[in-house]
Amino acid sequence: MIFFTFMMTYAATAQYVNNTPDAYYQRGYVYMKNGSVLKGRYQYSSDMEKLRVISGKNTWIFEAAEIDHISRLKPYQLPVRDSASLFPVTVMSPSKWFNLTELGVLKGNSDNSQPAPLVFSSSFNRQIYRNLSAGAGIGVEFLKETYLPVSVNLLYKLDKNRFTPFGMIQAGYQIPIENSRSLYREIMPTNYDYYSSIYYYNQTLEVKARGGFLVNPSVGFMRQTGRGPGISMAVGYRFHRLGYTGEEDYRLDIDYYRFSVKLGIILN
């Protein structure tokens, strides 16, 4: 009796599988909690408690609790660097798009009022060739005035391991978003003859910030596991030029050379 019931159930299940239209199935990679990955067609039961997977001529039915996640992206295996791991780690293929958000400080030849100004940036990047990515971003920097840097960048990862060194170069323009808070004293016109004049020229000039360009190469390390959040740390060398204008066509450019230290979060 038990054998007969089993055969009838198996036949009904097989008939249901064979007669279910392909339109009801989706294709992808089913990641199990035990580490297995199945490629094929899959379909959830009406109560969402079971999942049927058809791969080739094989059919499996799993409890939904056994499934970790499902993806349409082909998985890849991370290289194994230590002999303690018997099998390579299979993870989801990383997306070609990722976001890098960084927070840090600039340390260098700034004035006493700003020994380490705070900088923040967020960029969206895309892999363009193997380990090379390109992107564009925006941020905010609290220098003598508050600036909105708009930049482009190139990022190169040394390899595809979860923990890898990287190099990055960022370049762009800083847009002032508030008026200058600086006053410059003893401003002399370009045509003023300091040696022949019997009058001492002394003027306090209020200037207006007009922005400037920046270049920031850096190197660092990032840790990332396929898809999901990752972290990064980078040190670099920042050059930026801030420009100011005043009355009577006065113009002032100040160059800054600073070290940058940044911590970042990677999302893809």
DRENPA-3360 file (N, C-alpha, C; in nm, 2 decimals, always signed):
BEGIN
1 = MIFFTFMM = +0.08/-0.12/+0.00/+0.00/+0.00/+0.00/+0.09/+0.13/+0.00 ~ +0.19/+0.12/+0.09/+0.28/+0.24/+0.09/+0.35/+0.26/-0.04 ~ +0.40/+0.14/-0.10/+0.47/+0.15/-0.23/+0.38/+0.21/-0.33 ~ +0.25/+0.16/-0.34/+0.16/+0.21/-0.44/+0.13/+0.36/-0.42 ~ +0.12/+0.41/-0.30/+0.10/+0.55/-0.27/+0.21/+0.63/-0.32 ~ +0.34/+0.58/-0.29/+0.46/+0.65/-0.34/+0.47/+0.66/-0.49 ~ +0.43/+0.55/-0.56/+0.44/+0.55/-0.70/+0.34/+0.65/-0.76 ~ +0.22/+0.65/-0.71/+0.12/+0.74/-0.76/+0.16/+0.89/-0.74;
9 = TYAATAQY = +0.22/+0.92/-0.62/+0.26/+1.05/-0.59/+0.37/+1.09/-0.69 ~ +0.47/+1.00/-0.71/+0.58/+1.03/-0.80/+0.53/+1.05/-0.94 ~ +0.43/+0.97/-0.98/+0.38/+0.99/-1.12/+0.31/+1.12/-1.14 ~ +0.23/+1.16/-1.03/+0.16/+1.29/-1.04/+0.26/+1.40/-1.04 ~ +0.36/+1.39/-0.96/+0.46/+1.50/-0.96/+0.54/+1.51/-1.09 ~ +0.57/+1.40/-1.15/+0.64/+1.40/-1.28/+0.55/+1.45/-1.39 ~ +0.42/+1.41/-1.38/+0.33/+1.47/-1.49/+0.32/+1.62/-1.47 ~ +0.31/+1.66/-1.35/+0.30/+1.81/-1.32/+0.42/+1.88/-1.37;
17 = VNNTPDAY = +0.54/+1.83/-1.35/+0.66/+1.89/-1.39/+0.67/+1.90/-1.54 ~ +0.63/+1.78/-1.61/+0.64/+1.78/-1.75/+0.54/+1.86/-1.82 ~ +0.42/+1.88/-1.76/+0.32/+1.96/-1.82/+0.32/+2.10/-1.78 ~ +0.40/+2.15/-1.69/+0.40/+2.29/-1.65/+0.47/+2.37/-1.77 ~ +0.40/+2.47/-1.82/+0.46/+2.55/-1.93/+0.59/+2.62/-1.88 ~ +0.68/+2.63/-1.98/+0.81/+2.70/-1.95/+0.79/+2.84/-1.90 ~ +0.67/+2.90/-1.94/+0.65/+3.04/-1.91/+0.64/+3.06/-1.75 ~ +0.60/+2.95/-1.68/+0.59/+2.96/-1.54/+0.72/+2.95/-1.47;
25 = YQRGYVYM = +0.83/+2.91/-1.54/+0.96/+2.90/-1.48/+1.05/+3.02/-1.51 ~ +1.14/+3.04/-1.42/+1.24/+3.14/-1.44/+1.38/+3.07/-1.44 ~ +1.47/+3.13/-1.51/+1.60/+3.08/-1.52/+1.70/+3.16/-1.44 ~ +1.79/+3.09/-1.38/+1.89/+3.16/-1.29/+1.98/+3.06/-1.22 ~ +2.05/+3.11/-1.12/+2.14/+3.03/-1.03/+2.08/+3.04/-0.89 ~ +2.06/+2.92/-0.84/+2.00/+2.90/-0.71/+2.11/+2.87/-0.61 ~ +2.13/+2.96/-0.51/+2.24/+2.95/-0.41/+2.18/+2.89/-0.29 ~ +2.23/+2.77/-0.25/+2.18/+2.70/-0.13/+2.26/+2.75/-0.01;
33 = KNGSVLKG = +2.20/+2.73/+0.11/+2.27/+2.77/+0.23/+2.39/+2.68/+0.26 ~ +2.39/+2.56/+0.21/+2.50/+2.47/+0.23/+2.62/+2.49/+0.14 ~ +2.61/+2.60/+0.05/+2.72/+2.63/-0.04/+2.70/+2.59/-0.18 ~ +2.61/+2.50/-0.21/+2.58/+2.45/-0.34/+2.52/+2.56/-0.43 ~ +2.55/+2.55/-0.56/+2.49/+2.64/-0.66/+2.43/+2.56/-0.77 ~ +2.30/+2.58/-0.80/+2.23/+2.50/-0.91/+2.19/+2.60/-1.02 ~ +2.22/+2.56/-1.14/+2.18/+2.64/-1.26/+2.07/+2.57/-1.33 ~ +1.96/+2.64/-1.36/+1.85/+2.58/-1.43/+1.73/+2.67/-1.42;
41 = RYQYSSDM = +1.61/+2.60/-1.43/+1.48/+2.67/-1.42/+1.43/+2.64/-1.28 ~ +1.36/+2.74/-1.23/+1.31/+2.73/-1.09/+1.17/+2.79/-1.09 ~ +1.09/+2.74/-0.99/+0.95/+2.78/-0.96/+0.92/+2.76/-0.82 ~ +0.86/+2.86/-0.75/+0.81/+2.85/-0.62/+0.67/+2.79/-0.62 ~ +0.64/+2.72/-0.51/+0.51/+2.67/-0.49/+0.41/+2.78/-0.46 ~ +0.28/+2.76/-0.47/+0.19/+2.87/-0.45/+0.19/+2.92/-0.31 ~ +0.23/+2.84/-0.21/+0.25/+2.89/-0.07/+0.39/+2.95/-0.04 ~ +0.48/+2.95/-0.14/+0.61/+3.00/-0.13/+0.70/+2.93/-0.03;
49 = EKLRVISG = +0.66/+2.80/+0.00/+0.73/+2.73/+0.10/+0.83/+2.63/+0.04 ~ +0.81/+2.60/-0.09/+0.90/+2.50/-0.16/+0.94/+2.56/-0.29 ~ +1.06/+2.51/-0.34/+1.11/+2.56/-0.46/+1.15/+2.44/-0.55 ~ +1.10/+2.43/-0.67/+1.13/+2.33/-0.77/+1.24/+2.38/-0.86 ~ +1.35/+2.30/-0.88/+1.46/+2.34/-0.97/+1.48/+2.23/-1.07 ~ +1.48/+2.26/-1.19/+1.50/+2.17/-1.30/+1.63/+2.21/-1.37 ~ +1.72/+2.11/-1.37/+1.85/+2.14/-1.44/+1.88/+2.01/-1.52 ~ +1.88/+2.03/-1.65/+1.90/+1.92/-1.74/+1.78/+1.83/-1.73;
57 = KNTWIFEA = +1.81/+1.70/-1.70/+1.71/+1.60/-1.68/+1.68/+1.57/-1.54 ~ +1.74/+1.65/-1.45/+1.72/+1.63/-1.31/+1.62/+1.74/-1.25 ~ +1.55/+1.69/-1.15/+1.45/+1.78/-1.08/+1.47/+1.76/-0.93 ~ +1.47/+1.88/-0.86/+1.48/+1.88/-0.72/+1.37/+1.97/-0.66 ~ +1.33/+1.93/-0.54/+1.23/+2.01/-0.47/+1.29/+2.04/-0.33 ~ +1.31/+2.17/-0.30/+1.37/+2.21/-0.18/+1.28/+2.29/-0.09 ~ +1.30/+2.29/+0.04/+1.23/+2.38/+0.13/+1.28/+2.52/+0.10 ~ +1.19/+2.62/+0.11/+1.24/+2.76/+0.09/+1.34/+2.80/+0.19;
65 = AEIDHISR = +1.34/+2.74/+0.31/+1.43/+2.78/+0.41/+1.57/+2.74/+0.38 ~ +1.59/+2.64/+0.28/+1.72/+2.60/+0.24/+1.79/+2.69/+0.14 ~ +1.71/+2.78/+0.09/+1.76/+2.87/-0.02/+1.82/+2.99/+0.04 ~ +1.94/+3.03/+0.00/+2.00/+3.15/+0.05/+1.95/+3.27/-0.04 ~ +1.98/+3.26/-0.17/+1.93/+3.36/-0.26/+1.93/+3.31/-0.41 ~ +1.87/+3.38/-0.50/+1.87/+3.34/-0.64/+1.91/+3.46/-0.72 ~ +1.99/+3.43/-0.82/+2.05/+3.54/-0.91/+2.05/+3.49/-1.05 ~ +2.04/+3.59/-1.14/+2.05/+3.56/-1.28/+2.20/+3.57/-1.33;
73 = LKPYQLPV = +2.29/+3.62/-1.24/+2.43/+3.64/-1.27/+2.50/+3.51/-1.25 ~ +2.59/+3.48/-1.34/+2.67/+3.36/-1.32/+2.77/+3.38/-1.21 ~ +2.79/+3.28/-1.12/+2.88/+3.29/-1.01/+3.02/+3.27/-1.06 ~ +3.12/+3.32/-0.98/+3.26/+3.29/-1.00/+3.32/+3.25/-0.87 ~ +3.44/+3.19/-0.89/+3.51/+3.14/-0.77/+3.63/+3.23/-0.74 ~ +3.63/+3.26/-0.61/+3.74/+3.34/-0.56/+3.87/+3.26/-0.55 ~ +3.99/+3.31/-0.58/+4.11/+3.23/-0.56/+4.13/+3.20/-0.41 ~ +4.18/+3.08/-0.39/+4.21/+3.04/-0.25/+4.36/+3.05/-0.23;
81 = RDSASLFP = +4.40/+3.13/-0.13/+4.54/+3.16/-0.10/+4.59/+3.08/+0.02 ~ +4.51/+3.02/+0.09/+4.56/+2.94/+0.21/+4.52/+2.79/+0.19 ~ +4.61/+2.71/+0.24/+4.59/+2.56/+0.22/+4.48/+2.51/+0.31 ~ +4.43/+2.59/+0.41/+4.33/+2.54/+0.50/+4.20/+2.53/+0.43 ~ +4.18/+2.60/+0.32/+4.05/+2.58/+0.25/+4.06/+2.48/+0.14 ~ +3.98/+2.37/+0.15/+3.98/+2.26/+0.05/+3.92/+2.30/-0.08 ~ +3.82/+2.39/-0.07/+3.74/+2.42/-0.19/+3.75/+2.57/-0.21 ~ +3.74/+2.61/-0.34/+3.74/+2.76/-0.37/+3.60/+2.81/-0.32;
89 = VTVMSPSK = +3.60/+2.94/-0.29/+3.48/+3.01/-0.25/+3.40/+3.05/-0.37 ~ +3.27/+3.01/-0.38/+3.18/+3.05/-0.49/+3.09/+3.16/-0.44 ~ +3.10/+3.27/-0.51/+3.02/+3.39/-0.47/+2.95/+3.44/-0.60 ~ +2.85/+3.53/-0.58/+2.78/+3.60/-0.69/+2.88/+3.68/-0.77 ~ +2.86/+3.69/-0.90/+2.95/+3.77/-0.98/+2.93/+3.92/-0.94 ~ +3.04/+3.99/-0.92/+3.02/+4.13/-0.88/+2.96/+4.21/-1.00 ~ +2.88/+4.31/-0.96/+2.82/+4.40/-1.06/+2.93/+4.48/-1.12 ~ +2.91/+4.52/-1.25/+3.01/+4.61/-1.31/+2.99/+4.75/-1.26;
97 = WFNLTELG = +2.88/+4.78/-1.20/+2.85/+4.91/-1.14/+2.88/+4.91/-0.99 ~ +2.94/+5.01/-0.93/+2.95/+5.01/-0.79/+2.96/+5.16/-0.74 ~ +2.93/+5.18/-0.62/+2.94/+5.31/-0.56/+3.05/+5.31/-0.45 ~ +3.13/+5.42/-0.45/+3.24/+5.44/-0.36/+3.21/+5.57/-0.28 ~ +3.18/+5.56/-0.15/+3.16/+5.68/-0.07/+3.27/+5.69/+0.03 ~ +3.34/+5.80/+0.03/+3.46/+5.82/+0.12/+3.44/+5.94/+0.21 ~ +3.50/+5.93/+0.33/+3.51/+6.04/+0.43/+3.65/+6.04/+0.48 ~ +3.71/+6.16/+0.48/+3.85/+6.17/+0.52/+3.89/+6.32/+0.56;
105 = VLKGNSDN = +4.02/+6.33/+0.57/+4.07/+6.46/+0.61/+4.19/+6.49/+0.51 ~ +4.22/+6.62/+0.50/+4.34/+6.67/+0.43/+4.44/+6.73/+0.53 ~ +4.56/+6.69/+0.52/+4.66/+6.73/+0.61/+4.78/+6.78/+0.54 ~ +4.82/+6.91/+0.57/+4.93/+6.97/+0.49/+4.95/+7.11/+0.52 ~ +4.98/+7.19/+0.42/+5.01/+7.33/+0.44/+4.89/+7.42/+0.44 ~ +4.80/+7.38/+0.53/+4.68/+7.47/+0.55/+4.71/+7.57/+0.66 ~ +4.63/+7.67/+0.68/+4.66/+7.77/+0.78/+4.61/+7.71/+0.92 ~ +4.64/+7.79/+1.02/+4.62/+7.75/+1.16/+4.47/+7.72/+1.18;
113 = SQPAPLVF = +4.38/+7.79/+1.11/+4.24/+7.78/+1.14/+4.19/+7.65/+1.08 ~ +4.26/+7.58/+0.99/+4.22/+7.45/+0.94/+4.33/+7.36/+0.93 ~ +4.37/+7.30/+1.04/+4.49/+7.20/+1.03/+4.45/+7.08/+0.96 ~ +4.33/+7.03/+0.95/+4.29/+6.91/+0.89/+4.14/+6.92/+0.84 ~ +4.12/+6.99/+0.73/+3.98/+7.01/+0.68/+3.91/+6.87/+0.64 ~ +3.78/+6.87/+0.66/+3.71/+6.74/+0.64/+3.66/+6.74/+0.49 ~ +3.67/+6.62/+0.43/+3.62/+6.61/+0.29/+3.53/+6.48/+0.28 ~ +3.43/+6.49/+0.19/+3.34/+6.38/+0.17/+3.31/+6.38/+0.02;
121 = SSSFNRQI = +3.30/+6.25/-0.03/+3.27/+6.23/-0.17/+3.20/+6.10/-0.19 ~ +3.12/+6.10/-0.30/+3.05/+5.98/-0.34/+3.05/+5.97/-0.49 ~ +3.10/+5.86/-0.54/+3.11/+5.84/-0.69/+3.05/+5.71/-0.73 ~ +2.99/+5.72/-0.86/+2.94/+5.60/-0.92/+3.04/+5.55/-1.03 ~ +3.08/+5.43/-1.03/+3.18/+5.38/-1.11/+3.13/+5.25/-1.19 ~ +3.20/+5.23/-1.30/+3.17/+5.11/-1.38/+3.30/+5.05/-1.43 ~ +3.30/+4.92/-1.43/+3.42/+4.84/-1.48/+3.42/+4.86/-1.63 ~ +3.54/+4.91/-1.69/+3.55/+4.93/-1.83/+3.64/+4.83/-1.90;
129 = YRNLSAGA = +3.74/+4.78/-1.82/+3.82/+4.67/-1.88/+3.89/+4.60/-1.77 ~ +3.86/+4.47/-1.75/+3.92/+4.39/-1.65/+3.91/+4.45/-1.51 ~ +4.02/+4.49/-1.45/+4.03/+4.55/-1.32/+4.02/+4.70/-1.32 ~ +4.00/+4.76/-1.44/+4.00/+4.90/-1.45/+3.86/+4.96/-1.45 ~ +3.83/+5.06/-1.37/+3.70/+5.12/-1.36/+3.71/+5.27/-1.37 ~ +3.60/+5.33/-1.42/+3.59/+5.47/-1.44/+3.46/+5.52/-1.38 ~ +3.46/+5.64/-1.33/+3.34/+5.70/-1.27/+3.34/+5.85/-1.26 ~ +3.23/+5.90/-1.20/+3.22/+6.04/-1.17/+3.15/+6.05/-1.04;
137 = GIGVEFLK = +3.18/+6.16/-0.97/+3.12/+6.18/-0.84/+3.10/+6.33/-0.80 ~ +3.05/+6.34/-0.68/+3.03/+6.47/-0.62/+3.05/+6.46/-0.47 ~ +3.07/+6.57/-0.41/+3.09/+6.57/-0.26/+3.08/+6.70/-0.20 ~ +3.14/+6.72/-0.08/+3.14/+6.84/-0.01/+3.27/+6.85/+0.07 ~ +3.34/+6.97/+0.07/+3.47/+6.99/+0.13/+3.46/+7.12/+0.21 ~ +3.51/+7.10/+0.34/+3.50/+7.22/+0.43/+3.64/+7.28/+0.44 ~ +3.67/+7.36/+0.34/+3.80/+7.43/+0.34/+3.78/+7.57/+0.40 ~ +3.85/+7.67/+0.35/+3.83/+7.81/+0.40/+3.68/+7.84/+0.38;
145 = ETYLPVSV = +3.63/+7.80/+0.27/+3.49/+7.81/+0.24/+3.44/+7.67/+0.21 ~ +3.31/+7.65/+0.21/+3.25/+7.52/+0.18/+3.24/+7.50/+0.02 ~ +3.30/+7.39/-0.03/+3.30/+7.37/-0.17/+3.23/+7.24/-0.21 ~ +3.18/+7.24/-0.33/+3.12/+7.12/-0.39/+3.20/+7.07/-0.50 ~ +3.29/+6.97/-0.48/+3.38/+6.92/-0.58/+3.30/+6.82/-0.68 ~ +3.31/+6.85/-0.80/+3.26/+6.76/-0.91/+3.38/+6.70/-0.98 ~ +3.39/+6.57/-0.98/+3.51/+6.50/-1.03/+3.49/+6.38/-1.11 ~ +3.59/+6.34/-1.18/+3.59/+6.21/-1.25/+3.71/+6.13/-1.20;
153 = NLLYKLDK = +3.71/+6.00/-1.21/+3.82/+5.92/-1.15/+3.84/+5.79/-1.23 ~ +3.96/+5.74/-1.22/+4.00/+5.61/-1.27/+4.05/+5.53/-1.15 ~ +4.00/+5.40/-1.14/+4.04/+5.31/-1.03/+4.09/+5.18/-1.09 ~ +4.20/+5.13/-1.04/+4.25/+5.00/-1.08/+4.28/+4.91/-0.96 ~ +4.22/+4.79/-0.97/+4.24/+4.69/-0.87/+4.35/+4.60/-0.91 ~ +4.44/+4.57/-0.81/+4.55/+4.48/-0.85/+4.51/+4.34/-0.89 ~ +4.41/+4.29/-0.82/+4.35/+4.16/-0.86/+4.21/+4.15/-0.82 ~ +4.15/+4.03/-0.83/+4.00/+4.01/-0.80/+3.98/+3.94/-0.67;
161 = NRFTPFGM = +4.08/+3.94/-0.58/+4.07/+3.88/-0.45/+3.98/+3.96/-0.36 ~ +3.93/+3.90/-0.26/+3.84/+3.98/-0.17/+3.92/+4.09/-0.10 ~ +4.05/+4.08/-0.08/+4.13/+4.18/-0.02/+4.24/+4.22/-0.12 ~ +4.23/+4.34/-0.17/+4.32/+4.37/-0.28/+4.37/+4.51/-0.27 ~ +4.49/+4.54/-0.31/+4.54/+4.68/-0.32/+4.48/+4.75/-0.45 ~ +4.47/+4.88/-0.45/+4.42/+4.95/-0.56/+4.48/+5.09/-0.57 ~ +4.48/+5.14/-0.69/+4.53/+5.28/-0.72/+4.42/+5.36/-0.78 ~ +4.41/+5.49/-0.75/+4.30/+5.57/-0.80/+4.35/+5.71/-0.82;
169 = IQAGYQIP = +4.30/+5.77/-0.93/+4.33/+5.91/-0.95/+4.20/+5.99/-0.97 ~ +4.19/+6.10/-0.90/+4.07/+6.18/-0.91/+4.10/+6.32/-0.95 ~ +4.02/+6.38/-1.04/+4.05/+6.51/-1.09/+3.91/+6.58/-1.11 ~ +3.91/+6.71/-1.09/+3.78/+6.78/-1.10/+3.79/+6.93/-1.07 ~ +3.67/+6.98/-1.04/+3.66/+7.13/-1.01/+3.58/+7.15/-0.89 ~ +3.63/+7.24/-0.80/+3.56/+7.27/-0.68/+3.47/+7.40/-0.69 ~ +3.35/+7.38/-0.67/+3.25/+7.49/-0.69/+3.22/+7.55/-0.55 ~ +3.25/+7.68/-0.52/+3.21/+7.74/-0.39/+3.06/+7.75/-0.37;
177 = IENSRSLY = +3.01/+7.71/-0.26/+2.87/+7.71/-0.23/+2.84/+7.81/-0.12 ~ +2.94/+7.89/-0.08/+2.92/+8.00/+0.02/+3.02/+8.11/-0.01 ~ +3.00/+8.23/+0.04/+3.09/+8.34/+0.02/+3.21/+8.32/+0.10 ~ +3.32/+8.39/+0.05/+3.45/+8.38/+0.12/+3.44/+8.44/+0.26 ~ +3.51/+8.38/+0.35/+3.52/+8.43/+0.49/+3.65/+8.49/+0.52 ~ +3.73/+8.52/+0.41/+3.87/+8.56/+0.43/+3.88/+8.71/+0.39 ~ +3.97/+8.78/+0.47/+4.01/+8.92/+0.44/+4.16/+8.92/+0.42 ~ +4.21/+8.98/+0.31/+4.35/+8.99/+0.28/+4.40/+9.13/+0.30;
185 = REIMPTNY = +4.51/+9.15/+0.38/+4.56/+9.28/+0.41/+4.69/+9.31/+0.33 ~ +4.72/+9.44/+0.33/+4.84/+9.48/+0.26/+4.84/+9.44/+0.11 ~ +4.73/+9.46/+0.04/+4.72/+9.42/-0.10/+4.77/+9.54/-0.18 ~ +4.87/+9.52/-0.26/+4.92/+9.62/-0.35/+4.89/+9.60/-0.49 ~ +4.85/+9.70/-0.57/+4.83/+9.68/-0.71/+4.96/+9.64/-0.78 ~ +4.94/+9.58/-0.90/+5.05/+9.53/-0.98/+5.14/+9.65/-1.03 ~ +5.08/+9.76/-1.05/+5.16/+9.88/-1.09/+5.22/+9.96/-0.98 ~ +5.21/+9.92/-0.86/+5.26/+9.99/-0.74/+5.41/+9.97/-0.73;
193 = DYYSSIYY = +5.49/+10.09/-0.73/+5.63/+10.08/-0.72/+5.67/+10.10/-0.57 ~ +5.70/+9.98/-0.51/+5.72/+9.97/-0.37/+5.85/+10.05/-0.32 ~ +5.95/+10.06/-0.41/+6.08/+10.12/-0.37/+6.08/+10.27/-0.39 ~ +6.01/+10.32/-0.49/+6.02/+10.47/-0.53/+5.91/+10.54/-0.46 ~ +5.80/+10.48/-0.42/+5.69/+10.55/-0.36/+5.72/+10.59/-0.22 ~ +5.68/+10.72/-0.18/+5.70/+10.76/-0.04/+5.58/+10.73/+0.04 ~ +5.47/+10.67/-0.02/+5.35/+10.64/+0.06/+5.35/+10.49/+0.07 ~ +5.30/+10.45/+0.19/+5.28/+10.30/+0.22/+5.14/+10.26/+0.19;
201 = YNQTLEVK = +5.13/+10.17/+0.10/+5.00/+10.13/+0.05/+4.95/+10.02/+0.14 ~ +4.84/+10.04/+0.20/+4.78/+9.94/+0.29/+4.63/+9.93/+0.26 ~ +4.58/+9.82/+0.22/+4.44/+9.80/+0.19/+4.39/+9.67/+0.24 ~ +4.28/+9.67/+0.31/+4.21/+9.54/+0.34/+4.11/+9.51/+0.24 ~ +4.12/+9.40/+0.18/+4.04/+9.36/+0.06/+3.95/+9.24/+0.09 ~ +3.83/+9.26/+0.07/+3.73/+9.14/+0.08/+3.72/+9.08/-0.06 ~ +3.74/+8.95/-0.06/+3.75/+8.88/-0.19/+3.63/+8.78/-0.20 ~ +3.60/+8.74/-0.32/+3.50/+8.64/-0.35/+3.56/+8.51/-0.40;
209 = ARGGFLVN = +3.51/+8.40/-0.34/+3.56/+8.27/-0.39/+3.50/+8.24/-0.52 ~ +3.59/+8.18/-0.61/+3.54/+8.15/-0.74/+3.57/+8.00/-0.78 ~ +3.63/+7.92/-0.68/+3.65/+7.78/-0.70/+3.79/+7.76/-0.76 ~ +3.81/+7.63/-0.80/+3.94/+7.59/-0.86/+3.94/+7.44/-0.88 ~ +4.05/+7.40/-0.95/+4.06/+7.26/-0.98/+4.14/+7.18/-0.88 ~ +4.12/+7.05/-0.89/+4.19/+6.96/-0.79/+4.24/+6.83/-0.87 ~ +4.35/+6.78/-0.82/+4.40/+6.65/-0.86/+4.45/+6.57/-0.74 ~ +4.40/+6.44/-0.73/+4.42/+6.37/-0.61/+4.46/+6.22/-0.64;
217 = PSVGFMRQ = +4.58/+6.18/-0.67/+4.62/+6.04/-0.68/+4.63/+5.98/-0.55 ~ +4.59/+5.85/-0.54/+4.59/+5.78/-0.41/+4.61/+5.63/-0.43 ~ +4.66/+5.56/-0.32/+4.67/+5.42/-0.32/+4.61/+5.37/-0.19 ~ +4.56/+5.24/-0.19/+4.51/+5.19/-0.07/+4.47/+5.04/-0.09 ~ +4.38/+5.00/+0.00/+4.34/+4.86/+0.01/+4.18/+4.86/+0.02 ~ +4.12/+4.76/-0.04/+3.98/+4.74/-0.03/+3.95/+4.59/+0.00 ~ +3.84/+4.57/+0.07/+3.80/+4.44/+0.10/+3.65/+4.43/+0.06 ~ +3.62/+4.33/-0.03/+3.49/+4.31/-0.09/+3.47/+4.17/-0.12;
225 = TGRGPGIS = +3.34/+4.12/-0.10/+3.31/+3.98/-0.13/+3.20/+3.98/-0.23 ~ +3.24/+3.98/-0.36/+3.14/+3.97/-0.46/+3.04/+4.08/-0.46 ~ +2.91/+4.05/-0.44/+2.81/+4.15/-0.43/+2.79/+4.18/-0.28 ~ +2.76/+4.30/-0.24/+2.74/+4.34/-0.11/+2.84/+4.45/-0.07 ~ +2.82/+4.50/+0.06/+2.91/+4.61/+0.10/+3.05/+4.57/+0.12 ~ +3.14/+4.66/+0.10/+3.28/+4.64/+0.12/+3.34/+4.77/+0.18 ~ +3.47/+4.76/+0.22/+3.53/+4.88/+0.28/+3.66/+4.91/+0.21 ~ +3.71/+5.03/+0.23/+3.84/+5.07/+0.16/+3.91/+5.17/+0.25;
233 = MAVGYRFH = +4.04/+5.18/+0.24/+4.12/+5.28/+0.30/+4.22/+5.33/+0.21 ~ +4.24/+5.46/+0.19/+4.34/+5.51/+0.10/+4.41/+5.63/+0.15 ~ +4.54/+5.65/+0.11/+4.61/+5.77/+0.14/+4.66/+5.82/+0.00 ~ +4.67/+5.95/-0.01/+4.70/+6.01/-0.13/+4.77/+6.15/-0.12 ~ +4.79/+6.22/-0.23/+4.85/+6.35/-0.23/+4.76/+6.44/-0.31 ~ +4.71/+6.54/-0.25/+4.61/+6.63/-0.31/+4.67/+6.77/-0.34 ~ +4.66/+6.80/-0.47/+4.69/+6.94/-0.51/+4.56/+7.01/-0.55 ~ +4.53/+7.13/-0.50/+4.42/+7.20/-0.55/+4.45/+7.35/-0.54;
241 = RLGYTGEE = +4.39/+7.42/-0.64/+4.41/+7.57/-0.65/+4.28/+7.64/-0.63 ~ +4.27/+7.72/-0.53/+4.15/+7.80/-0.50/+4.17/+7.94/-0.55 ~ +4.07/+7.99/-0.62/+4.08/+8.12/-0.68/+3.99/+8.22/-0.62 ~ +4.03/+8.35/-0.61/+3.95/+8.46/-0.55/+3.95/+8.58/-0.64 ~ +3.85/+8.66/-0.64/+3.85/+8.78/-0.71/+3.80/+8.90/-0.62 ~ +3.85/+9.02/-0.65/+3.81/+9.13/-0.57/+3.78/+9.26/-0.65 ~ +3.78/+9.37/-0.59/+3.76/+9.50/-0.66/+3.87/+9.53/-0.76 ~ +3.84/+9.61/-0.86/+3.94/+9.66/-0.95/+4.01/+9.54/-1.02;
249 = DYRLDIDY = +3.94/+9.44/-1.06/+3.99/+9.33/-1.13/+4.10/+9.25/-1.05 ~ +4.09/+9.26/-0.92/+4.19/+9.19/-0.84/+4.17/+9.04/-0.85 ~ +4.27/+8.97/-0.86/+4.26/+8.82/-0.87/+4.37/+8.75/-0.79 ~ +4.33/+8.65/-0.71/+4.43/+8.58/-0.63/+4.41/+8.43/-0.64 ~ +4.52/+8.36/-0.66/+4.52/+8.21/-0.67/+4.61/+8.16/-0.56 ~ +4.56/+8.06/-0.48/+4.63/+8.00/-0.38/+4.64/+7.85/-0.40 ~ +4.77/+7.80/-0.41/+4.79/+7.66/-0.43/+4.81/+7.59/-0.30 ~ +4.75/+7.47/-0.28/+4.76/+7.39/-0.16/+4.81/+7.25/-0.20;
257 = YRFSVKLG = +4.90/+7.20/-0.12/+4.96/+7.07/-0.14/+4.94/+6.99/+0.00 ~ +4.85/+6.89/-0.01/+4.81/+6.82/+0.12/+4.81/+6.67/+0.10 ~ +4.83/+6.60/+0.21/+4.81/+6.46/+0.21/+4.66/+6.43/+0.24 ~ +4.60/+6.33/+0.18/+4.47/+6.29/+0.20/+4.46/+6.15/+0.26 ~ +4.38/+6.13/+0.36/+4.35/+6.00/+0.43/+4.20/+5.98/+0.43 ~ +4.16/+5.87/+0.37/+4.01/+5.85/+0.35/+3.97/+5.71/+0.39 ~ +3.86/+5.69/+0.45/+3.79/+5.56/+0.47/+3.67/+5.56/+0.38 ~ +3.64/+5.44/+0.32/+3.53/+5.43/+0.22/+3.44/+5.31/+0.24;
265 = IILN = +3.32/+5.32/+0.19/+3.23/+5.21/+0.19/+3.19/+5.18/+0.04 ~ +3.20/+5.06/+0.00/+3.17/+5.02/-0.14/+3.04/+4.94/-0.14 ~ +2.95/+4.98/-0.23/+2.82/+4.92/-0.25/+2.80/+4.89/-0.40 ~ +2.76/+4.76/-0.43/+2.73/+4.72/-0.57/+2.61/+4.63/-0.58;
% end
